[in-house]
Amino acid sequence: MNELFNMNLQLFAAESNVTTSNQMSKAREVDFVNQFSHVSLRKLMEALGVVRKVPMMEGTTMYVYKTTGTLTNGSVAEGDIIPLSQYQRTRQAVGELTLKKWRKAVTAEAIKKSGYDEALRETDAKMLADIQKGIRSGFFSFLTQLGGDAIDADTLQEALAKLWGKLQVLFEDDAVEPVFFLNPLTVADYLATANITIQNAFGMNYVTEFMGLGTVVMSSQVPSGKVFATAKDNLVLLYLSMNGDVASAFNLTTDETGFIGMHTSQTDNRAQIETLVMNGIQFLVEYVDGVVKAEITG
């Protein structure tokens, strides 16, 4: 009798090495974080040449810098007092770096219609794209307010060449690697006839070594007919780390970069699977005088 009872228990006991729903959710979270940080964002940072990644605290004020001053005449007679050359570095606040939070829910009906994995991954992909778009919008909203007076040019090639020359003067002490930002319509005619490779990262198309002048990044958020440029070394990434207390408090899945965190949970009283995503990322330039722009008037 005992042997029969034990046999029945074994029949209804869970098998070992079974993939559970929690494991499936964790795999989704890891994939989401990897797609954002290692596949998409890192690829964009490599294209832009961004090597400075600065972790910050929630609510920290973000600054850009401007250096002004005059070098005095160095021809000083023997024994005379050498006049001082005065320079000053001023900073300008451009807002606070704040935590961004998003939540989405997939209902039991959606899962019934498309299946668990398909329903969640489809909405994950859309959410990822929209988060990336928000980060891009923040950067271009900031960038397109800079550049001072525009350099006039009749053609795209002239605009890029003039901006390239301007950057060589501004950063004459460094080996300048320019990066240009423009609207796809501005470069469409050239792309129609040129044999070049267009790559994509973080939802943006870009071309390396464009006309031998530098990297060109294309975005519809740059006004058509205008070209903005800076040195790659002038770009910086500010972010709030999703590691540490935040990850522990909300059981976020993240990675060593801490750029983004994600957690999936089951809400029984609504019969839905909810996803929480958090991050805080802003691309900036460090020196505003290091941004130049041109307008194609031809």
Backbone bond lengths (Angstrom), bond angles and torsions (degrees), N, CA, C in turn:
res aa  C-N    CA-C-N  psi(-1)  N-CA   C-N-CA  omega(-1)  CA-C   N-CA-C  phi
1 M - - - 1.468 - - 1.525 110.89 -
2 N 1.350 114.82 -46.12 1.467 119.03 178.30 1.521 111.55 -62.95
3 E 1.328 116.11 -37.90 1.466 119.59 179.47 1.523 110.50 -63.82
4 L 1.360 116.85 -41.16 1.462 121.13 178.21 1.527 110.94 -64.64
5 F 1.347 117.37 -40.21 1.477 122.19 178.99 1.532 110.69 -63.03
6 N 1.333 115.74 -45.47 1.466 120.56 179.54 1.515 111.23 -64.19
7 M 1.341 116.60 -37.05 1.462 120.42 179.03 1.524 110.77 -64.11
8 N 1.347 116.29 -41.31 1.467 119.71 178.19 1.528 111.77 -64.72
9 L 1.333 117.04 -37.65 1.468 120.56 177.13 1.520 110.63 -62.45
10 Q 1.313 116.51 -40.45 1.462 120.12 -179.82 1.522 111.33 -65.33
11 L 1.358 115.01 -35.26 1.465 118.27 -179.90 1.525 111.56 -64.95
12 F 1.360 116.68 -34.62 1.468 120.13 -176.88 1.522 113.70 -96.89
13 A 1.337 118.62 -2.89 1.462 121.60 178.62 1.523 110.33 -74.51
14 A 1.341 116.88 149.31 1.461 121.34 179.39 1.523 110.68 -67.79
15 E 1.317 115.26 138.72 1.460 119.67 177.17 1.523 109.62 -72.65
16 S 1.307 115.31 155.87 1.464 119.57 175.54 1.521 109.74 -80.00
17 N 1.345 116.05 156.93 1.464 123.55 177.34 1.525 113.34 64.26
18 V 1.345 117.24 24.62 1.461 120.37 176.61 1.528 108.96 -82.66
19 T 1.336 116.81 134.27 1.467 121.35 177.30 1.521 109.26 -77.57
20 T 1.311 117.67 117.90 1.455 122.51 -177.21 1.527 111.23 -92.14
21 S 1.346 115.18 167.89 1.469 119.65 178.22 1.522 110.90 -64.32
22 N 1.331 117.40 -33.85 1.464 120.23 177.52 1.517 111.16 -64.27
23 Q 1.328 116.23 -39.21 1.456 119.96 178.24 1.525 111.08 -66.84
24 M 1.326 116.15 -37.93 1.463 120.09 177.77 1.524 110.44 -64.03
25 S 1.339 117.16 -41.50 1.467 120.71 178.46 1.518 110.82 -64.22
26 K 1.330 116.25 -42.01 1.466 120.30 179.18 1.522 110.79 -62.71
27 A 1.329 116.99 -40.31 1.462 120.29 178.95 1.524 110.90 -63.03
28 R 1.351 116.81 -38.90 1.461 121.17 177.09 1.523 110.51 -63.06
29 E 1.315 116.11 -44.65 1.462 120.64 -178.74 1.526 110.72 -62.75
30 V 1.328 116.79 -44.71 1.466 120.77 178.40 1.522 110.23 -61.23
31 D 1.327 117.20 -42.24 1.463 121.23 179.88 1.519 111.19 -64.70
32 F 1.342 117.04 -41.03 1.467 121.69 179.51 1.526 110.33 -61.85
33 V 1.329 116.54 -48.81 1.467 121.69 179.98 1.519 110.70 -62.07
34 N 1.335 116.54 -41.76 1.461 120.60 -179.56 1.522 111.58 -65.32
35 Q 1.343 116.70 -42.33 1.460 120.61 178.77 1.527 111.24 -61.64
36 F 1.325 116.09 -40.83 1.463 120.45 -178.88 1.529 111.77 -71.02
37 S 1.332 116.26 -53.80 1.466 120.81 -170.14 1.514 113.76 -82.34
38 H 1.325 117.18 -46.68 1.457 120.27 -169.26 1.526 113.69 -96.78
39 V 1.309 117.04 -30.28 1.459 119.50 -178.21 1.526 111.04 -90.78
40 S 1.321 116.69 -48.38 1.459 121.02 -170.95 1.530 113.58 -95.65
41 L 1.347 116.94 -58.97 1.461 119.89 -176.05 1.524 111.87 -65.48
42 R 1.316 117.46 -43.32 1.460 119.89 -179.64 1.530 111.44 -63.69
43 K 1.320 116.77 -37.41 1.464 120.56 178.08 1.522 110.57 -63.95
44 L 1.343 116.50 -41.10 1.463 119.66 177.49 1.527 110.78 -65.27
45 M 1.322 117.05 -42.49 1.460 120.19 179.89 1.521 111.53 -62.54
46 E 1.325 117.16 -36.72 1.462 120.14 176.70 1.524 110.72 -66.81
47 A 1.347 116.89 -40.10 1.463 120.37 179.34 1.530 111.31 -65.92
48 L 1.343 116.28 -39.70 1.463 120.58 -179.53 1.526 112.09 -81.35
49 G 1.321 117.13 -12.68 1.459 119.87 -177.86 1.510 113.30 75.78
50 V 1.348 118.17 24.24 1.463 121.91 -179.44 1.526 109.30 -78.18
51 V 1.315 116.36 113.50 1.466 120.52 178.40 1.525 111.86 -111.87
52 R 1.337 116.83 -15.66 1.467 119.97 -179.62 1.528 109.74 -96.12
53 K 1.313 115.04 113.41 1.470 122.85 177.81 1.524 106.68 -118.60
54 V 1.331 116.08 112.32 1.462 121.24 -171.17 1.524 110.49 -109.55
55 P 1.348 118.83 109.89 1.465 120.18 175.21 1.522 110.53 -72.80
56 M 1.315 117.19 139.33 1.456 121.69 -176.88 1.520 110.02 -133.93
57 M 1.339 115.46 172.05 1.460 122.02 178.26 1.527 109.55 -96.34
58 E 1.329 115.85 153.18 1.461 121.77 177.86 1.521 110.92 -56.05
59 G 1.343 115.99 131.96 1.456 121.35 178.07 1.512 114.72 82.46
60 T 1.346 118.27 3.79 1.459 121.00 179.31 1.524 110.27 -66.78
61 T 1.317 116.51 135.22 1.457 121.03 177.87 1.526 109.97 -72.70
62 M 1.323 116.27 133.44 1.462 121.91 177.50 1.530 109.16 -94.27
63 Y 1.328 116.16 139.54 1.459 121.28 -178.18 1.530 110.92 -127.25
64 V 1.337 115.14 149.74 1.458 121.97 165.03 1.529 106.50 -117.02
65 Y 1.340 116.32 160.98 1.456 119.93 -170.16 1.523 111.25 -124.28
66 K 1.325 113.46 154.86 1.462 121.79 179.22 1.526 107.62 -140.83
67 T 1.316 117.48 130.58 1.462 121.87 179.61 1.526 109.52 -111.38
68 T 1.333 116.10 127.13 1.463 121.37 179.09 1.526 109.15 -128.67
69 G 1.306 115.78 158.12 1.459 120.19 178.63 1.517 111.73 156.15
70 T 1.328 115.63 175.28 1.459 121.45 -177.86 1.514 109.70 -137.07
71 L 1.316 115.32 135.08 1.464 121.54 175.06 1.523 108.22 -85.42
72 T 1.328 116.62 123.28 1.467 119.85 -178.57 1.525 110.50 -77.74
73 N 1.317 114.70 166.63 1.468 121.40 179.12 1.528 109.53 -63.94
74 G 1.322 116.08 125.75 1.459 120.68 -177.98 1.512 114.60 -86.11
75 S 1.322 117.28 -1.67 1.469 120.37 179.14 1.527 109.12 -84.13
76 V 1.321 116.22 94.65 1.466 122.19 -175.80 1.530 108.75 -117.78
77 A 1.298 114.78 130.82 1.470 119.56 -179.24 1.528 110.54 -65.25
78 E 1.295 115.44 154.77 1.458 121.48 180.00 1.530 110.45 -58.59
79 G 1.329 114.59 127.48 1.464 120.10 177.55 1.510 114.25 87.85
80 D 1.345 118.22 -14.51 1.468 120.19 -179.81 1.533 110.28 -77.95
81 I 1.326 113.84 157.29 1.462 119.88 177.51 1.528 109.79 -71.57
82 I 1.302 116.08 131.04 1.467 121.21 179.50 1.532 108.44 -79.80
83 P 1.330 118.04 120.85 1.473 119.67 -178.53 1.521 111.10 -66.88
84 L 1.314 114.56 149.90 1.461 120.63 -179.50 1.527 111.35 -79.57
85 S 1.307 115.45 138.28 1.463 121.35 168.25 1.516 106.87 -95.04
86 Q 1.314 116.16 124.18 1.461 119.91 -173.06 1.527 110.82 -109.47
87 Y 1.321 114.84 126.81 1.458 121.27 176.21 1.528 108.56 -129.34
88 Q 1.289 115.10 149.54 1.455 118.82 176.06 1.524 110.22 -141.58
89 R 1.300 113.99 144.39 1.465 121.80 179.62 1.520 108.06 -109.75
90 T 1.319 115.85 113.24 1.456 120.56 -179.27 1.529 109.26 -107.13
91 R 1.306 115.73 154.24 1.456 119.24 179.74 1.522 111.18 -125.12
92 Q 1.301 114.54 153.03 1.460 121.01 -178.24 1.523 108.71 -129.63
93 A 1.325 116.40 128.14 1.461 120.71 179.43 1.524 110.14 -72.88
94 V 1.332 116.01 137.79 1.466 120.66 179.94 1.530 111.20 -126.25
95 G 1.333 116.55 26.67 1.460 120.26 177.33 1.519 112.40 112.60
96 E 1.321 115.76 179.93 1.458 121.98 -179.91 1.523 110.40 -109.38
97 L 1.328 114.74 147.42 1.458 120.30 174.49 1.527 107.56 -86.78
98 T 1.316 117.19 116.07 1.461 121.40 -174.12 1.527 111.26 -121.23
99 L 1.305 114.60 157.01 1.458 121.79 179.06 1.523 109.48 -74.85
100 K 1.329 115.13 130.80 1.469 121.14 175.92 1.530 107.98 -104.50
101 K 1.341 115.59 137.53 1.459 121.08 -177.56 1.530 109.16 -132.04
102 W 1.323 115.81 135.28 1.463 121.38 177.50 1.527 109.62 -134.01
103 R 1.333 114.63 150.95 1.458 119.79 178.50 1.522 109.01 -142.05
104 K 1.320 116.17 140.00 1.459 120.58 175.17 1.529 108.64 -137.34
105 A 1.318 116.05 159.18 1.452 120.78 -178.82 1.528 109.60 -135.59
106 V 1.326 115.72 138.26 1.464 122.71 174.91 1.515 107.62 -114.17
107 T 1.317 116.84 122.69 1.462 121.78 -173.95 1.529 111.77 -81.18
108 A 1.331 113.83 165.05 1.461 119.83 176.49 1.526 110.75 -61.54
109 E 1.340 116.43 -34.54 1.465 120.63 179.39 1.529 111.01 -64.61
110 A 1.342 116.57 -41.26 1.463 120.06 178.68 1.527 110.98 -65.80
111 I 1.326 115.82 -38.68 1.463 120.01 178.20 1.521 110.21 -67.24
112 K 1.332 116.55 -39.65 1.460 121.02 178.08 1.518 111.05 -62.74
113 K 1.326 116.33 -36.16 1.463 121.14 -176.98 1.520 112.45 -76.36
114 S 1.358 117.41 -45.14 1.464 120.98 -172.92 1.512 114.68 -109.36
115 G 1.329 116.78 -12.38 1.446 119.51 -173.42 1.519 110.44 94.91
116 Y 1.339 116.08 150.75 1.463 121.49 -174.61 1.526 112.15 -57.54
117 D 1.314 116.57 -55.91 1.461 120.94 -173.78 1.514 111.75 -65.38
118 E 1.327 116.63 -43.98 1.461 120.56 -177.71 1.525 111.46 -66.09
119 A 1.322 117.30 -43.14 1.462 120.83 -177.80 1.522 111.47 -62.95
120 L 1.332 117.11 -41.35 1.456 120.23 -177.70 1.524 111.87 -75.87
121 R 1.319 117.76 -42.09 1.464 119.87 -178.38 1.525 112.19 -67.68
122 E 1.326 116.37 -33.84 1.464 119.78 178.04 1.523 110.99 -63.68
123 T 1.331 116.91 -44.91 1.463 119.87 179.06 1.528 111.27 -73.42
124 D 1.328 117.72 -29.63 1.474 120.96 175.02 1.524 110.44 -60.47
125 A 1.335 116.13 -45.79 1.465 120.99 -177.26 1.526 111.14 -62.33
126 K 1.337 116.22 -41.52 1.460 120.04 178.78 1.522 111.11 -67.24
127 M 1.325 116.54 -41.39 1.464 120.82 179.09 1.527 110.53 -63.68
128 L 1.324 117.01 -42.79 1.461 121.42 178.82 1.521 111.00 -60.13
129 A 1.325 116.58 -45.07 1.465 120.71 -179.53 1.527 111.42 -62.85
130 D 1.328 116.81 -40.48 1.464 120.14 -178.87 1.533 111.77 -70.19
131 I 1.333 117.75 -35.98 1.463 120.75 176.39 1.523 110.09 -64.70
132 Q 1.322 116.87 -43.33 1.466 121.08 177.33 1.523 110.79 -61.09
133 K 1.328 116.40 -41.70 1.467 120.50 179.67 1.517 111.00 -61.12
134 G 1.329 117.17 -39.44 1.456 120.21 178.83 1.520 112.43 -63.85
135 I 1.325 117.20 -39.71 1.464 121.15 178.37 1.522 109.99 -66.75
136 R 1.338 117.13 -42.31 1.466 120.38 177.61 1.524 110.61 -61.46
137 S 1.329 116.37 -43.61 1.472 120.56 -179.24 1.520 111.33 -60.94
138 G 1.343 116.51 -40.49 1.454 120.00 178.82 1.515 112.23 -62.26
139 F 1.329 116.25 -39.55 1.463 119.83 -179.79 1.521 111.63 -69.54
140 F 1.334 117.24 -47.72 1.464 119.54 -176.64 1.521 112.07 -71.34
141 S 1.319 117.50 -30.51 1.463 120.01 174.12 1.524 110.05 -61.46
142 F 1.318 116.61 -38.22 1.464 122.04 177.56 1.534 111.23 -73.40
143 L 1.326 116.54 -47.78 1.466 121.47 -174.06 1.523 112.64 -62.64
144 T 1.329 116.76 -43.85 1.460 120.19 -173.30 1.524 113.42 -72.79
145 Q 1.329 118.15 -2.71 1.462 121.13 173.31 1.529 111.71 -91.75
146 L 1.351 116.19 -4.27 1.463 121.06 -176.05 1.523 110.57 -104.98
147 G 1.320 114.92 -179.23 1.455 120.30 173.13 1.510 115.87 106.39
148 G 1.337 118.85 -12.52 1.460 120.60 178.80 1.522 112.25 63.66
149 D 1.324 116.66 -148.27 1.464 121.56 179.63 1.532 109.89 -70.55
150 A 1.332 115.61 137.60 1.459 120.59 -177.74 1.525 110.90 -80.08
151 I 1.321 115.86 144.08 1.455 122.96 172.33 1.524 108.08 -83.31
152 D 1.325 118.02 129.80 1.466 121.31 179.09 1.523 110.05 -81.68
153 A 1.329 115.17 141.41 1.457 121.16 178.01 1.522 108.89 -148.42
154 D 1.325 116.39 147.56 1.468 120.76 179.94 1.523 112.20 -84.66
155 T 1.330 116.95 -29.13 1.462 120.52 -176.27 1.524 110.10 -133.31
156 L 1.322 114.59 166.04 1.454 120.23 176.77 1.521 110.95 -61.43
157 Q 1.313 116.66 -44.75 1.468 119.81 -178.41 1.522 111.17 -62.03
158 E 1.330 116.55 -39.98 1.466 119.93 178.20 1.527 110.38 -65.07
159 A 1.333 116.93 -41.35 1.462 120.75 -179.99 1.525 110.79 -61.47
160 L 1.330 116.72 -46.97 1.457 120.22 -179.40 1.521 111.22 -64.88
161 A 1.325 116.76 -40.43 1.462 120.27 -178.98 1.525 111.15 -64.91
162 K 1.328 116.62 -42.13 1.464 119.68 179.86 1.533 111.25 -67.07
163 L 1.312 116.65 -40.56 1.457 119.36 177.94 1.518 111.00 -66.70
164 W 1.314 116.80 -39.38 1.469 120.90 176.03 1.528 110.45 -57.68
165 G 1.335 116.59 -46.17 1.455 120.56 179.05 1.515 112.32 -63.92
166 K 1.335 116.69 -39.79 1.462 120.81 179.41 1.527 110.61 -62.46
167 L 1.326 116.80 -41.12 1.465 120.43 179.82 1.528 111.36 -67.32
168 Q 1.333 117.35 -34.02 1.466 119.91 178.23 1.527 110.65 -63.12
169 V 1.340 116.11 -34.08 1.465 120.40 178.50 1.527 110.52 -74.94
170 L 1.335 116.96 -44.63 1.466 120.86 -177.51 1.523 112.03 -64.89
171 F 1.324 116.42 -36.27 1.462 120.96 -176.89 1.519 110.37 -116.30
172 E 1.331 116.92 45.02 1.455 121.06 -172.50 1.523 113.12 -65.97
173 D 1.328 118.17 -17.27 1.457 120.11 179.51 1.526 112.52 -87.79
174 D 1.327 117.44 -2.59 1.458 121.45 -176.08 1.525 110.41 -125.09
175 A 1.321 114.51 159.75 1.461 120.19 172.10 1.524 106.95 -81.23
176 V 1.324 116.77 97.65 1.458 121.70 -170.22 1.523 111.25 -77.86
177 E 1.327 115.36 129.78 1.465 122.21 170.51 1.522 106.99 -113.70
178 P 1.334 118.17 101.22 1.461 120.19 -175.67 1.527 111.95 -74.11
179 V 1.339 114.88 151.51 1.452 121.85 169.29 1.526 106.51 -132.47
180 F 1.335 115.57 130.45 1.457 122.56 -175.73 1.528 109.39 -111.36
181 F 1.339 116.35 142.18 1.455 121.98 179.38 1.529 108.43 -121.80
182 L 1.324 116.30 126.94 1.464 119.27 -178.11 1.527 110.47 -152.67
183 N 1.331 115.00 168.32 1.451 122.72 179.31 1.536 109.58 -79.55
184 P 1.334 118.81 141.62 1.468 119.69 178.11 1.523 113.59 -55.57
185 L 1.346 117.29 -32.52 1.461 119.72 179.16 1.527 111.61 -65.95
186 T 1.336 116.28 -29.16 1.456 120.40 -179.54 1.517 111.68 -66.77
187 V 1.314 117.00 -29.40 1.458 121.63 -174.31 1.532 111.95 -111.06
188 A 1.334 117.84 1.39 1.464 121.64 -173.56 1.529 112.66 -60.60
189 D 1.322 117.76 -43.87 1.464 120.34 -178.40 1.527 111.42 -61.97
190 Y 1.331 115.96 -39.86 1.464 119.45 179.57 1.524 110.43 -68.05
191 L 1.318 117.45 -42.29 1.461 120.96 -178.28 1.522 112.01 -65.46
192 A 1.332 116.67 -27.30 1.462 120.22 -178.66 1.519 112.14 -65.42
193 T 1.320 117.41 -25.06 1.464 120.54 -176.40 1.527 113.33 -115.71
194 A 1.333 117.36 -10.34 1.461 120.37 -175.63 1.531 110.66 -91.93
195 N 1.308 115.45 145.62 1.459 121.80 177.42 1.527 108.62 -98.35
196 I 1.331 115.97 82.05 1.456 121.17 -176.87 1.523 109.52 -131.97
197 T 1.316 116.16 162.75 1.458 122.34 -179.36 1.517 110.16 -103.25
198 I 1.320 115.90 121.77 1.467 121.79 177.25 1.526 108.46 -96.72
199 Q 1.324 116.38 127.47 1.450 121.60 178.89 1.529 109.85 -110.10
200 N 1.323 116.11 166.60 1.464 120.18 -177.75 1.521 110.17 -133.80
201 A 1.318 115.71 137.62 1.459 121.81 175.21 1.521 108.75 -151.46
202 F 1.318 116.58 132.59 1.460 122.34 175.85 1.529 111.61 57.27
203 G 1.336 116.12 32.64 1.454 120.77 178.69 1.514 114.87 79.48
204 M 1.332 118.53 10.26 1.457 121.96 179.25 1.525 110.11 -121.52
205 N 1.327 116.08 139.40 1.457 121.32 174.59 1.523 109.60 -87.27
206 Y 1.328 115.73 144.16 1.456 119.23 178.17 1.526 110.24 -149.82
207 V 1.321 115.13 158.71 1.462 122.58 178.53 1.523 107.64 -130.97
208 T 1.310 116.80 126.86 1.463 120.46 178.08 1.522 109.69 -87.81
209 E 1.315 116.01 149.80 1.469 122.67 179.21 1.529 111.35 51.23
210 F 1.315 116.26 46.99 1.469 121.49 179.36 1.522 109.55 -70.66
211 M 1.339 116.27 120.38 1.465 122.93 -176.80 1.525 111.56 55.85
212 G 1.319 117.47 19.40 1.459 121.07 -178.95 1.512 114.42 73.94
213 L 1.359 117.38 11.62 1.466 121.03 -174.34 1.523 112.88 -103.56
214 G 1.321 118.48 -26.03 1.457 120.59 -178.36 1.517 111.11 155.73
215 T 1.317 116.29 -165.91 1.464 122.61 -178.91 1.529 109.81 -90.05
216 V 1.329 115.92 132.91 1.459 121.90 177.53 1.525 108.43 -110.81
217 V 1.334 116.43 125.04 1.461 122.87 178.21 1.518 108.10 -110.35
218 M 1.325 116.23 129.37 1.464 121.12 -175.88 1.523 110.85 -107.71
219 S 1.320 116.61 130.76 1.466 121.59 177.46 1.521 109.43 -149.60
220 S 1.333 115.50 138.47 1.464 120.34 178.58 1.522 111.45 -69.22
221 Q 1.334 117.83 -10.59 1.456 120.91 179.96 1.525 112.99 -84.14
222 V 1.333 116.58 -5.16 1.467 120.85 171.57 1.525 107.57 -90.40
223 P 1.335 119.73 130.31 1.462 120.79 -179.28 1.526 111.72 -56.37
224 S 1.313 115.93 137.55 1.462 120.87 179.72 1.525 110.51 -62.24
225 G 1.333 116.39 137.70 1.454 121.44 179.19 1.509 114.03 89.55
226 K 1.340 117.63 -8.18 1.460 121.52 178.79 1.524 109.95 -110.63
227 V 1.321 115.57 146.96 1.460 121.89 178.21 1.522 108.07 -130.10
228 F 1.314 117.38 127.76 1.464 123.51 176.92 1.523 108.03 -110.05
229 A 1.322 116.43 145.61 1.461 119.76 -178.13 1.519 110.55 -147.31
230 T 1.319 115.24 150.58 1.457 121.92 173.26 1.515 108.31 -155.62
231 A 1.309 115.75 174.58 1.456 120.44 175.00 1.519 109.05 -83.07
232 K 1.322 116.61 144.12 1.458 120.14 179.67 1.534 111.12 -58.18
233 D 1.318 116.73 -35.80 1.467 120.46 -179.47 1.518 112.78 -66.41
234 N 1.330 117.21 -14.07 1.460 120.76 -178.72 1.527 112.23 -85.72
235 L 1.321 117.36 -10.16 1.457 121.34 -178.45 1.528 110.82 -88.52
236 V 1.311 115.95 144.03 1.466 121.08 -179.13 1.527 108.74 -143.40
237 L 1.335 116.23 147.31 1.460 122.32 177.48 1.520 109.03 -110.52
238 L 1.321 117.22 119.55 1.461 123.12 174.50 1.525 108.27 -102.50
239 Y 1.333 117.00 139.48 1.461 118.30 -178.48 1.521 112.08 -153.87
240 L 1.317 115.00 155.61 1.455 122.82 171.53 1.525 107.27 -96.68
241 S 1.313 116.96 124.90 1.459 120.09 -178.41 1.528 110.84 -73.36
242 M 1.322 114.97 131.89 1.462 120.71 177.75 1.526 111.79 -90.25
243 N 1.306 116.94 5.58 1.461 121.27 173.47 1.540 109.56 -83.19
244 G 1.318 116.86 175.28 1.459 121.12 174.30 1.508 113.63 80.74
245 D 1.345 115.78 -137.08 1.463 121.46 -172.37 1.529 112.80 -62.63
246 V 1.325 116.51 -38.71 1.465 119.26 -178.71 1.521 110.52 -63.72
247 A 1.332 115.80 -45.91 1.464 119.77 179.51 1.524 111.41 -61.74
248 S 1.330 116.54 -40.94 1.463 120.50 -179.36 1.524 111.45 -68.47
249 A 1.319 116.99 -42.50 1.458 120.95 -176.26 1.524 112.19 -65.77
250 F 1.336 116.90 -36.77 1.464 120.24 -175.67 1.522 112.78 -113.17
251 N 1.328 115.71 11.66 1.468 120.85 176.85 1.528 111.28 54.95
252 L 1.335 115.95 43.42 1.463 120.64 -177.13 1.524 111.14 -77.08
253 T 1.309 114.98 141.82 1.458 120.82 168.32 1.518 107.55 -89.82
254 T 1.325 117.37 124.29 1.456 122.22 178.21 1.520 108.08 -141.90
255 D 1.316 117.89 -166.49 1.459 120.59 177.78 1.517 108.61 -138.64
256 E 1.339 116.30 -167.68 1.460 118.87 -175.33 1.519 112.91 -66.60
257 T 1.338 118.42 -23.26 1.461 120.24 179.54 1.522 111.35 -74.44
258 G 1.318 117.32 -35.87 1.462 121.50 -178.32 1.514 113.74 72.85
259 F 1.328 118.24 17.12 1.461 120.79 -176.98 1.531 112.50 -68.15
260 I 1.328 116.97 -32.84 1.459 120.17 -175.19 1.522 108.76 -149.80
261 G 1.332 116.57 151.89 1.456 121.89 178.01 1.518 110.24 -133.90
262 M 1.335 116.73 147.02 1.463 120.91 -176.46 1.529 109.71 -142.74
263 H 1.335 115.96 143.30 1.467 120.70 175.78 1.519 109.11 -144.94
264 T 1.327 115.71 136.18 1.458 122.51 178.13 1.525 109.51 -113.37
265 S 1.332 117.21 135.86 1.463 121.11 179.58 1.524 109.89 -140.47
266 Q 1.315 115.34 159.99 1.461 122.21 -179.34 1.520 109.69 -101.60
267 T 1.339 117.14 127.77 1.456 122.83 178.11 1.522 108.67 -108.93
268 D 1.326 116.09 99.04 1.466 120.30 -172.90 1.525 112.79 -68.66
269 N 1.334 117.08 -37.97 1.472 118.16 -174.73 1.531 112.49 -71.09
270 R 1.328 117.11 -10.31 1.466 120.90 174.33 1.533 111.85 -117.79
271 A 1.321 116.79 -2.79 1.467 122.13 179.98 1.527 110.76 54.44
272 Q 1.334 115.68 55.89 1.452 120.13 -179.96 1.524 110.71 -150.08
273 I 1.326 114.80 159.48 1.452 122.65 176.67 1.529 107.63 -103.62
274 E 1.335 117.26 120.89 1.462 121.51 -177.97 1.530 111.08 -104.38
275 T 1.313 115.18 144.14 1.463 121.98 179.22 1.522 109.46 -123.92
276 L 1.313 116.39 129.12 1.460 123.45 177.81 1.525 108.82 -111.37
277 V 1.324 117.39 129.97 1.464 122.62 178.10 1.521 108.69 -128.84
278 M 1.334 116.82 137.25 1.467 122.16 178.83 1.521 110.17 -134.87
279 N 1.315 115.69 143.58 1.465 121.29 167.97 1.525 109.53 -165.56
280 G 1.315 115.70 173.71 1.460 122.37 175.21 1.510 108.00 -154.28
281 I 1.332 117.53 99.07 1.466 122.46 -172.75 1.520 109.70 -133.53
282 Q 1.326 116.53 137.29 1.461 121.53 175.57 1.521 109.32 -146.47
283 F 1.336 116.03 123.47 1.466 121.13 169.89 1.527 108.20 -84.64
284 L 1.333 116.36 135.27 1.459 122.07 177.26 1.520 109.23 -139.00
285 V 1.330 115.03 167.43 1.470 120.26 164.40 1.523 106.35 -102.67
286 E 1.315 116.78 148.81 1.459 119.41 -179.45 1.520 111.23 -79.48
287 Y 1.344 117.15 -47.19 1.464 121.58 -178.61 1.527 109.82 -109.40
288 V 1.327 116.15 120.27 1.461 120.49 -178.17 1.528 111.16 -67.13
289 D 1.337 117.20 -31.04 1.469 120.07 178.99 1.526 111.62 -70.04
290 G 1.330 116.63 -11.43 1.456 120.21 179.07 1.514 113.37 -86.83
291 V 1.334 117.57 6.75 1.452 122.33 176.97 1.537 108.07 -109.47
292 V 1.321 116.67 128.52 1.469 121.86 178.48 1.540 108.41 -126.70
293 K 1.310 115.43 156.90 1.463 117.85 -179.60 1.523 110.96 -141.14
294 A 1.325 113.99 157.72 1.470 121.14 178.79 1.517 108.55 -133.68
295 E 1.328 114.96 154.85 1.478 120.84 175.57 1.511 108.26 -125.01
296 I 1.325 114.57 127.56 1.467 120.19 -179.23 1.522 107.98 -86.98
297 T 1.307 115.68 113.15 1.463 121.17 -174.73 1.522 113.49 -103.94
298 G 1.343 115.78 -8.33 1.475 119.13 -177.40 1.510 111.36 -74.52
